[in-house]
Amino acid sequence: MFKTIAENYKNDLFKEISTLTKTIASEKRLEILNILTQSPKTVEAIVKQTGMSFANTSRHLQILKEANLVKTTRDKNNIIYELASKKIRTLVYLLLDVAQDQLSQIQDIQDDFNHQTQNILTHDEAKEKLKNQNITLIDLRPEDEFHHQHLKNAINIPIDQLEANLHKIPKDKEVILYCRGKLCAFSNLASNLLNEKGYTSYSLNESVYEINQENI
């Protein structure tokens, strides 16, 4: 009898846990979760950043909400989505780390892409450079993400405004650019652009969360 009760108990638990893994078994829902690690967002903001339709975005968000991975608040006429807890953010980054370690295809894709960028900083290299006052640190994320959390002394120039604001970046200083981390191409692309324009710039391909975890 005990064995049957224990078996049923275990099966019920694993069944419920599997609903969580089934929920995140979608590249678009993973993308949404990754976006929400940066800051809370409206549906419209997520639509803009994912390129999905409003209807598809809303459906994915509803599935995530039903699984208690995201929650909502209201700001006047807007519904704001955010991660349900700090543990969800940790889960997203842990999943990305495990995937990078265990799936060789991911490393191959990143290596091929990084090969096109000359100046990519490691964490330790960035930490050493940032001790120098003669550095311009640029956060390429949207304004709401910058205001939610950013690195000390960083200035915000969203990637879609970078070319129009090059005049604000002094050429007599080295430039370090960061965005959302390893799944984001913008810091590499922006570094290439600035170097072509005569700057000395570097890509720091880590998220604010990862950098703060390592106490840069």
Salt bridges, closest charged atoms under 4 A:
GLU7 OE2 - LYS10 NZ 3.18
GLU31 OE1 - LYS28 NZ 3.17
GLU128 OE1 - LYS131 NZ 3.30
ASP139 OD2 - ARG141 NH2 2.73
GLU143 OE2 - HIS147 NE2 3.37
ASP144 OD2 - LYS41 NZ 2.88
GLU145 OE2 - LYS41 NZ 2.67
GLU145 OE2 - ARG180 NH2 2.47
GLU174 OE1 - LYS129 NZ 3.06
GLU206 OE1 - HIS123 ND1 3.83
GLU214 OE1 - HIS123 ND1 2.65
